[in-house]
């Protein structure tokens, strides 16, 4: 087994050994640190599942470190070096930018599924820089426009962050200088670790199987399945001997009342009223749980209030805009948005790839920074993206209660579409985490009253579990349909500060879309 000093529980050790055996069959021997070229093209899938706090992320991180120590190359989606016949690769993926950023914050170099499906095309002048940074070439000399000091900055950045675009940005280059476009991946990769795999739909799973002969899915069976799959998650289709279940809950040093509440929902006899009393008692004992009488508007600017019903979502958004005195025909800098997809015709496929590669995939959380240089363009901060500050053609939709058609305060003719993000449904929140999470309890009470079930479990319990486990530090259980007045105006100073890893790009084309 691994020489890692981490002490595993019995179920973690069994899962580690099972994944190690899978990898050994594919030519990567973690125990002896031996890697051989892949010769067997058989496709293998294994799942490691468990509820929040069961140690899935720890196990994923330790497996990643063991693979890297054995000499497996980590593919980030930013840049790939020259192909080598004996090369073995690992990509660690998540369905959303925010889910990937949660892993990156824990030292795991994750990227999104979409980012691995589409790869950047580098300008040849700067490709040699990327090869040098990645340890596959000599330090270049006489690079046009870059001093020796700039190269030193790029090298120092890469040693710490392992991001080619970030390193080149640290040298003073813009993304449009070194990335000339994006293309669909032609060649398969090797080993894929997929976090938050409860969110995978059938099409995504099939795409991943085409790219990765060896897949390991990490997921939480207590979360909500994709809405188009009748309550079934992809890892639930695997045979029992291809699945490891982590059942032991690993507590934090100071114990987590949030996790305690989440796992209490497994009691089949627990009623909604009893659960609310548990939350109220937890709030009296620990300030990480707040039994709240109103929604805090200040928190909604960075972490959306979680709801079940769309009607509730729209009402909360309108209340949020109202207390911040947002005009009906414009957005204020600092307003949160959710990407609702890309509206571009087929002939603008390259533009679509540009936008999606920058993180504007459906469900991405974005903060509006202000208008762009062209009509209909917006400057945006993509939450969780490695290169977050961009400018893009935007179609922003503001929804109103009891109105079928949203109001569009401004729009480019085509581009990325956005809904307001001060409140989101619990389904859309899956894969994300925030320091502070507000859960609108009246919606969950409505689900309990409706008596709906999903996969044999009351829907309100699944909703409550997902919503509660989005909270990293503090959980607000909001019991009344009230909204506080803000204590400070909306602000973007924390998002617009110069970041070495971030480079702003004007995403335009010859037609000005």
C-alpha positions as CSV (number, residue, x, y, z in Angstrom):
1,X,0.0,0.0,0.0
2,X,0.9,3.7,-0.1
3,X,3.7,4.9,2.2
4,X,1.5,7.9,3.1
5,X,1.4,8.7,6.8
6,X,-2.4,9.1,6.6
7,X,-4.2,6.6,8.7
8,X,-7.2,5.1,6.8
9,X,-10.3,3.7,8.3
10,X,-11.1,0.1,7.3
11,X,-13.5,1.1,4.5
12,X,-11.1,3.7,3.2
13,X,-8.2,1.2,3.1
14,X,-10.4,-1.3,1.2
15,X,-11.3,1.4,-1.3
16,X,-7.7,2.4,-1.7
17,X,-6.6,-1.2,-2.3
18,X,-9.5,-1.7,-4.8
19,X,-8.5,1.4,-6.8
20,X,-4.8,0.4,-6.6
21,X,-5.7,-3.0,-8.0
22,X,-7.6,-1.4,-10.8
23,X,-4.7,0.8,-11.7
24,X,-2.2,-2.0,-11.5
25,X,-4.3,-3.9,-14.0
26,X,-3.9,-0.9,-16.3
27,X,-0.1,-0.7,-15.8
28,X,0.3,1.7,-12.9
29,X,1.7,-0.1,-9.8
30,X,1.3,2.3,-6.9
31,X,2.9,0.0,-4.3
32,X,6.2,-0.2,-6.2
33,X,6.0,3.1,-8.0
34,X,6.2,1.4,-11.4
35,X,4.5,2.7,-14.6
36,X,4.5,0.9,-17.9
37,X,2.9,1.9,-21.2
38,X,-0.7,0.9,-21.6
39,X,-1.1,-2.1,-23.8
40,X,-4.6,-3.4,-22.8
41,X,-7.4,-1.2,-24.1
42,X,-10.1,-2.8,-22.0
43,X,-12.2,-0.2,-20.3
44,X,-12.7,-0.3,-16.5
45,X,-14.9,1.7,-14.2
46,X,-15.0,1.7,-10.4
47,X,-17.0,3.9,-8.0
48,X,-16.1,5.1,-4.5
49,X,-19.3,6.4,-2.8
50,X,-20.2,7.8,0.6
51,X,-22.0,10.5,2.4
52,X,-20.5,13.9,3.3
53,X,-17.7,13.5,5.8
54,X,-16.9,9.8,4.8
55,X,-13.4,10.7,3.5
56,X,-13.9,10.6,-0.3
57,X,-11.9,13.7,-0.9
58,X,-9.1,12.6,1.3
59,X,-8.9,9.3,-0.6
60,X,-9.0,11.0,-3.9
61,X,-6.2,13.3,-2.9
62,X,-4.0,10.5,-1.6
63,X,-4.5,8.5,-4.8
64,X,-3.6,11.5,-6.9
65,X,-0.4,12.0,-4.9
66,X,0.5,8.4,-5.2
67,X,0.0,8.5,-9.0
68,X,2.1,11.6,-9.3
69,X,4.9,10.1,-7.2
70,X,4.8,7.0,-9.5
71,X,5.5,9.3,-12.5
72,X,2.0,9.7,-14.0
73,X,1.5,13.1,-15.7
74,X,-1.3,15.2,-14.4
75,X,-3.4,16.7,-17.3
76,X,-5.1,20.0,-16.3
77,X,-6.7,21.0,-19.5
78,X,-4.5,24.1,-19.7
79,X,-1.8,22.7,-21.9
80,X,-0.5,19.3,-22.9
81,X,3.1,18.5,-23.8
82,X,4.5,16.5,-26.6
83,X,3.0,13.0,-26.9
84,X,5.2,10.2,-25.7
85,X,4.4,6.6,-26.3
86,X,5.2,5.6,-22.8
87,X,3.4,8.5,-21.2
88,X,0.6,7.8,-18.6
89,X,-1.8,10.5,-17.7
90,X,-4.3,11.4,-15.0
91,X,-7.1,14.0,-15.1
92,X,-9.1,15.0,-12.1
93,X,-12.5,16.3,-13.1
94,X,-15.6,17.9,-11.7
95,X,-18.9,18.8,-13.4
96,X,-18.7,22.5,-12.5
97,X,-16.1,25.2,-12.0
98,X,-17.1,25.6,-8.4
99,X,-16.8,21.9,-7.7
100,X,-13.3,21.9,-9.3
101,X,-12.3,24.9,-7.3
102,X,-13.3,23.1,-4.0
103,X,-10.7,20.4,-4.9
104,X,-8.1,22.9,-6.0
105,X,-8.4,24.7,-2.7
106,X,-7.5,21.4,-1.1
107,X,-4.3,21.0,-3.2
108,X,-5.9,18.7,-5.9
109,X,-5.3,20.0,-9.5
110,X,-8.9,19.6,-10.7
111,X,-10.5,21.0,-13.8
112,X,-14.0,20.7,-15.3
113,X,-15.2,17.9,-17.5
114,X,-15.9,20.4,-20.3
115,X,-12.3,21.8,-20.1
116,X,-10.9,18.4,-20.7
117,X,-13.1,17.8,-23.7
118,X,-11.8,20.9,-25.4
119,X,-8.1,21.7,-25.5
120,X,-6.4,25.1,-26.1
121,X,-4.3,25.6,-29.3
122,X,-1.1,27.5,-28.4
123,X,0.8,30.0,-30.6
124,X,4.0,28.2,-31.6
125,X,6.0,31.2,-30.3
126,X,4.8,30.5,-26.8
127,X,4.5,26.7,-26.9
128,X,8.2,26.4,-26.2
129,X,7.6,28.5,-23.0
130,X,4.9,26.0,-21.9
131,X,7.3,23.1,-22.6
132,X,10.0,24.7,-20.5
133,X,7.6,25.5,-17.6
134,X,6.3,21.9,-17.6
135,X,9.9,20.5,-17.5
136,X,9.9,19.2,-21.1
137,X,12.3,21.7,-22.7
138,X,15.1,24.1,-22.1
139,X,14.7,27.7,-21.0
140,X,14.0,29.7,-24.1
141,X,16.1,32.7,-25.1
142,X,15.1,35.9,-26.9
143,X,11.4,35.5,-26.5
144,X,9.8,38.5,-28.3
145,X,8.5,40.9,-25.7
146,X,9.5,39.0,-22.6
147,X,12.5,40.0,-20.4
148,X,14.5,37.6,-18.3
149,X,12.7,39.0,-15.3
150,X,9.4,38.1,-16.9
151,X,10.5,34.6,-17.5
152,X,11.6,34.3,-13.9
153,X,8.2,35.5,-12.7
154,X,6.5,32.9,-14.9
155,X,8.7,30.1,-13.6
156,X,8.2,31.1,-10.0
157,X,4.4,31.2,-10.5
158,X,4.3,27.8,-12.2
159,X,6.4,26.1,-9.4
160,X,3.7,27.2,-6.9
161,X,0.5,26.9,-9.0
162,X,1.1,24.5,-11.9
163,X,-1.0,26.6,-14.3
164,X,0.5,27.4,-17.7
165,X,-1.9,30.2,-18.5
166,X,-1.4,31.7,-15.1
167,X,2.4,31.5,-15.4
168,X,2.3,33.2,-18.8
169,X,-0.1,35.9,-17.4
170,X,2.4,36.4,-14.6
171,X,5.0,37.1,-17.3
172,X,2.8,39.9,-18.7
173,X,1.0,38.1,-21.6
174,X,-2.7,38.1,-22.3
175,X,-4.6,34.9,-23.1
176,X,-5.2,36.1,-26.6
177,X,-1.4,36.3,-27.1
178,X,-0.7,32.6,-26.6
179,X,-4.1,30.8,-27.0
180,X,-5.2,31.0,-30.6
181,X,-8.3,28.8,-30.3
182,X,-9.9,25.6,-28.9
183,X,-10.5,22.2,-30.4
184,X,-12.3,19.1,-29.5
185,X,-10.0,16.5,-28.0
186,X,-8.8,14.1,-30.7
187,X,-6.7,11.7,-28.7
188,X,-7.9,9.7,-25.7
189,X,-6.3,10.2,-22.3
190,X,-5.7,7.5,-19.7
191,X,-7.0,7.6,-16.1
192,X,-9.8,9.8,-15.0
193,X,-11.0,10.6,-11.4
194,X,-14.5,12.2,-11.5
195,X,-15.6,14.0,-8.3
196,X,-19.3,14.9,-7.6
197,X,-20.2,12.1,-10.0
198,X,-23.8,12.1,-8.7
199,X,-24.3,15.0,-11.1
200,X,-23.2,13.0,-14.2
201,X,-25.8,12.3,-16.8
202,X,-25.7,9.5,-19.3
203,X,-24.3,11.6,-22.1
204,X,-21.4,12.9,-20.0
205,X,-20.6,9.5,-18.7
206,X,-20.5,8.1,-22.3
207,X,-18.2,11.0,-23.4
208,X,-15.9,10.3,-20.5
209,X,-15.7,6.5,-21.3
210,X,-14.6,7.4,-24.8
211,X,-11.7,9.4,-23.5
212,X,-10.6,7.5,-20.4
213,X,-10.1,3.7,-20.5
214,X,-9.9,3.8,-16.7
215,X,-12.4,5.7,-14.7
216,X,-12.9,6.1,-11.0
217,X,-16.1,7.8,-9.9
218,X,-16.4,9.6,-6.5
219,X,-19.9,10.4,-5.4
220,X,-22.5,10.9,-2.7
221,X,-25.5,8.6,-3.1
222,X,-27.6,10.8,-0.8
223,X,-27.6,13.7,-3.2
224,X,-30.1,14.5,-5.9
225,X,-29.8,12.7,-9.2
226,X,-29.8,14.6,-12.5
227,X,-33.3,15.8,-13.3
228,X,-33.5,13.8,-16.5
229,X,-32.6,10.4,-15.0
230,X,-35.6,9.5,-12.8
231,X,-33.6,9.6,-9.6
232,X,-30.8,7.3,-10.8
233,X,-27.1,8.1,-10.6
234,X,-24.6,6.6,-13.1
235,X,-22.6,4.8,-10.4
236,X,-25.7,3.1,-9.2
237,X,-25.7,1.2,-12.6
238,X,-22.4,-0.5,-11.7
239,X,-22.3,-4.0,-10.2
240,X,-21.8,-4.3,-6.5
241,X,-18.2,-5.7,-6.9
242,X,-17.3,-2.5,-8.8
243,X,-18.3,-0.2,-6.0
244,X,-16.7,0.7,-2.6
245,X,-19.0,2.3,0.0
246,X,-17.4,4.5,2.6
247,X,-19.7,4.2,5.6
248,X,-17.7,5.6,8.5
249,X,-18.0,9.4,9.1
250,X,-14.7,11.1,9.8
251,X,-15.3,14.1,12.1
252,X,-13.3,17.3,12.1
253,X,-11.1,18.1,15.1
254,X,-13.9,20.2,16.6
255,X,-16.8,18.1,15.3
256,X,-19.2,19.5,12.8
257,X,-22.8,20.2,13.8
258,X,-23.6,20.7,10.1
259,X,-22.5,17.1,9.3
260,X,-24.4,15.8,12.4
261,X,-27.6,17.4,11.1
262,X,-27.0,16.1,7.5
263,X,-26.6,12.5,8.8
264,X,-29.5,12.7,11.1
265,X,-31.7,12.8,8.0
266,X,-30.9,9.1,7.4
267,X,-33.3,8.2,10.2
268,X,-36.5,7.0,8.4
269,X,-38.7,8.0,11.3
270,X,-37.5,11.6,11.5
271,X,-40.2,14.1,10.6
272,X,-39.7,17.6,9.3
273,X,-40.9,19.2,12.6
274,X,-38.5,17.0,14.5
275,X,-35.6,18.0,12.2
276,X,-36.4,21.7,12.7
277,X,-36.2,21.2,16.4
278,X,-32.8,19.5,16.0
279,X,-31.6,22.6,14.1
280,X,-33.0,24.9,16.7
281,X,-31.2,23.0,19.5
282,X,-27.9,22.9,17.4
283,X,-28.1,26.7,17.0
284,X,-28.3,27.2,20.7
285,X,-25.2,25.0,21.3
286,X,-23.0,26.1,18.3
287,X,-22.7,29.4,16.4
288,X,-22.0,27.5,13.2
289,X,-25.7,26.8,12.9
290,X,-28.1,29.8,12.9
291,X,-31.9,29.3,13.3
292,X,-32.8,32.5,11.3
293,X,-36.0,34.5,11.1
294,X,-35.0,36.1,7.8
295,X,-32.7,35.9,4.8
296,X,-29.5,38.0,5.0
297,X,-29.2,40.1,1.9
298,X,-25.5,40.8,2.4
299,X,-24.7,37.1,2.0
300,X,-26.8,36.6,-1.2
301,X,-24.3,38.7,-3.2
302,X,-21.7,35.9,-3.0
303,X,-23.6,32.8,-1.9
304,X,-27.1,32.2,-3.2
305,X,-30.0,31.4,-1.0
306,X,-31.0,27.8,-1.7
307,X,-34.6,27.0,-2.5
308,X,-36.7,24.2,-3.9
309,X,-39.3,26.0,-6.0
310,X,-38.7,28.3,-8.9
311,X,-41.4,30.7,-7.8
312,X,-39.6,31.2,-4.5
313,X,-36.3,31.7,-6.3
314,X,-37.8,34.5,-8.4
315,X,-39.4,36.3,-5.5
316,X,-36.2,36.2,-3.5
317,X,-34.3,37.6,-6.5
318,X,-36.7,40.5,-6.9
319,X,-36.6,41.2,-3.1
320,X,-32.7,41.2,-3.3
321,X,-32.7,43.6,-6.2
322,X,-35.2,45.8,-4.4
323,X,-33.3,46.2,-1.2
324,X,-30.1,47.1,-3.1
325,X,-32.1,49.7,-5.2
326,X,-31.1,48.0,-8.5
327,X,-32.7,49.7,-11.5
328,X,-35.1,47.7,-13.6
329,X,-33.2,48.5,-16.8
330,X,-29.6,47.8,-15.7
331,X,-27.4,45.6,-13.5
332,X,-25.4,46.9,-10.6
333,X,-21.7,45.9,-10.3
334,X,-21.6,43.1,-7.8
335,X,-24.9,41.4,-8.7
336,X,-24.6,37.6,-8.9
337,X,-25.6,35.8,-12.1
338,X,-25.9,32.1,-13.2
339,X,-24.9,31.1,-16.8
340,X,-28.0,29.6,-18.5
341,X,-26.2,28.5,-21.6
342,X,-24.8,29.9,-24.9
343,X,-27.0,31.3,-27.6
344,X,-24.9,31.0,-30.7
345,X,-25.6,29.4,-34.1
346,X,-23.6,26.5,-35.4
347,X,-21.5,28.6,-37.6
348,X,-20.0,30.3,-34.5
349,X,-18.8,27.0,-33.0
350,X,-15.4,28.5,-32.3
351,X,-16.9,31.3,-30.3
352,X,-19.0,28.9,-28.3
353,X,-15.8,26.9,-27.4
354,X,-14.1,30.1,-26.4
355,X,-16.8,31.0,-24.0
356,X,-17.2,27.6,-22.5
357,X,-13.5,27.1,-22.2
358,X,-13.3,30.3,-20.1
359,X,-15.8,28.8,-17.7
360,X,-19.1,30.0,-19.0
361,X,-20.8,26.6,-19.0
362,X,-24.4,26.1,-18.0
363,X,-24.7,26.6,-14.3
364,X,-21.5,28.6,-13.8
365,X,-21.8,31.2,-11.1
366,X,-20.7,34.7,-12.2
367,X,-20.6,38.2,-10.7
368,X,-21.3,41.2,-12.9
369,X,-18.4,43.6,-12.8
370,X,-19.7,46.2,-15.2
371,X,-20.3,46.9,-18.9
372,X,-17.8,45.9,-21.5
373,X,-16.2,48.1,-24.1
374,X,-18.8,47.1,-26.7
375,X,-22.6,47.4,-26.5
376,X,-24.1,44.2,-25.0
377,X,-20.7,43.0,-23.6
378,X,-20.2,42.5,-19.8
379,X,-17.2,42.3,-17.7
380,X,-17.6,39.2,-15.5
381,X,-16.0,37.2,-12.7
382,X,-16.5,33.5,-13.1
383,X,-16.6,32.0,-9.6
384,X,-14.2,29.1,-9.2
385,X,-12.5,29.5,-12.6
386,X,-8.8,29.5,-12.6
387,X,-8.8,32.6,-14.9
388,X,-11.9,34.3,-13.6
389,X,-12.1,37.8,-15.0
390,X,-13.3,38.0,-18.5
391,X,-15.4,40.1,-20.9
392,X,-18.1,38.4,-23.0
393,X,-21.2,39.1,-25.1
394,X,-24.1,38.7,-22.7
395,X,-27.8,38.2,-22.7
396,X,-29.1,38.9,-19.1
397,X,-32.6,37.8,-18.2
398,X,-34.4,39.2,-15.1
399,X,-37.4,37.1,-14.1
400,X,-40.6,38.4,-12.4
401,X,-43.2,36.5,-10.5
402,X,-46.2,35.4,-12.5
403,X,-44.7,36.5,-15.8
404,X,-43.7,33.9,-18.4
405,X,-41.2,36.1,-20.3
406,X,-38.2,37.5,-18.5
407,X,-37.2,41.2,-18.8
408,X,-33.9,41.7,-20.7
409,X,-32.3,44.9,-19.5
410,X,-29.6,44.7,-22.1
411,X,-28.2,42.1,-24.5
412,X,-25.8,41.4,-27.3
413,X,-27.3,39.9,-30.4
414,X,-25.8,36.5,-29.4
415,X,-23.6,35.2,-26.6
416,X,-23.7,33.8,-23.1
417,X,-27.1,34.0,-21.4
418,X,-27.6,34.6,-17.7
419,X,-30.2,34.4,-15.0
420,X,-29.9,36.3,-11.7
421,X,-28.0,34.3,-9.1
422,X,-29.0,35.7,-5.7
423,X,-31.1,32.6,-5.2
424,X,-30.8,29.2,-6.9
425,X,-32.6,25.9,-6.6
426,X,-31.0,23.2,-4.5
427,X,-30.6,21.0,-7.7
428,X,-28.4,23.7,-9.3
429,X,-26.4,24.1,-6.1
430,X,-25.0,20.5,-6.2
431,X,-21.3,20.4,-6.6
432,X,-20.8,23.8,-5.0
433,X,-19.8,24.9,-1.6
434,X,-19.8,28.2,0.2
435,X,-18.6,29.4,3.6
436,X,-22.1,30.6,4.5
437,X,-25.2,28.9,3.2
438,X,-28.8,30.0,3.7
439,X,-31.5,27.4,3.2
440,X,-35.1,28.6,2.8
441,X,-36.9,26.2,5.1
442,X,-40.5,27.0,4.0
443,X,-39.8,25.5,0.6
444,X,-38.6,22.2,2.2
445,X,-41.6,22.2,4.4
446,X,-43.7,22.5,1.3
447,X,-41.9,19.5,-0.1
448,X,-42.6,17.6,3.1
449,X,-46.3,18.5,3.0
450,X,-46.4,17.3,-0.7
451,X,-45.3,13.8,0.4
452,X,-43.0,13.4,-2.7
453,X,-40.5,10.6,-2.8
454,X,-37.3,10.1,-4.8
455,X,-35.7,6.6,-5.0
456,X,-37.7,5.6,-1.9
457,X,-36.6,8.5,0.2
458,X,-38.8,11.6,1.1
459,X,-37.8,14.4,-1.3
460,X,-37.6,16.9,1.5
461,X,-34.8,14.9,3.2
462,X,-32.8,14.7,0.0
463,X,-33.2,18.4,-0.5
464,X,-32.3,19.2,3.1
465,X,-29.2,16.9,2.9
466,X,-27.9,18.5,-0.3
467,X,-28.6,22.0,0.9
468,X,-27.0,21.5,4.3
469,X,-23.8,19.9,3.0
470,X,-23.2,23.0,0.7
471,X,-22.1,24.9,3.9
472,X,-18.4,24.9,4.6
473,X,-18.5,26.9,7.9
474,X,-22.0,28.3,8.7
475,X,-25.5,27.1,8.0
476,X,-28.4,29.5,8.2
477,X,-31.8,27.7,8.4
478,X,-34.2,30.5,7.4
479,X,-37.7,30.0,8.8
480,X,-39.6,33.1,7.5
481,X,-40.2,34.8,4.2
482,X,-38.4,37.9,5.2
483,X,-35.3,39.7,3.9
484,X,-32.9,41.9,5.8
485,X,-31.8,45.3,4.6
486,X,-28.1,45.3,3.5
487,X,-25.5,46.8,5.8
488,X,-23.1,47.6,2.9
489,X,-23.6,48.4,-0.8
490,X,-22.8,45.9,-3.5
491,X,-19.0,45.8,-4.2
492,X,-16.6,44.1,-6.6
493,X,-13.3,45.3,-5.1
494,X,-12.5,41.8,-3.8
495,X,-12.9,40.4,-7.4
496,X,-11.2,43.0,-9.5
497,X,-7.9,43.2,-7.6
498,X,-5.0,42.3,-9.9
499,X,-4.4,38.5,-9.8
500,X,-1.3,36.9,-11.3
501,X,-3.4,33.9,-12.3
502,X,-6.2,35.9,-13.9
503,X,-6.1,37.5,-17.3
504,X,-9.0,39.4,-18.7
505,X,-9.9,38.5,-22.3
506,X,-12.2,40.3,-24.7
507,X,-14.1,37.4,-26.3
508,X,-15.0,38.9,-29.7
509,X,-15.1,37.8,-33.3
510,X,-15.1,39.5,-36.6
511,X,-18.9,39.9,-36.6
512,X,-18.8,41.6,-33.2
513,X,-20.9,39.0,-31.4
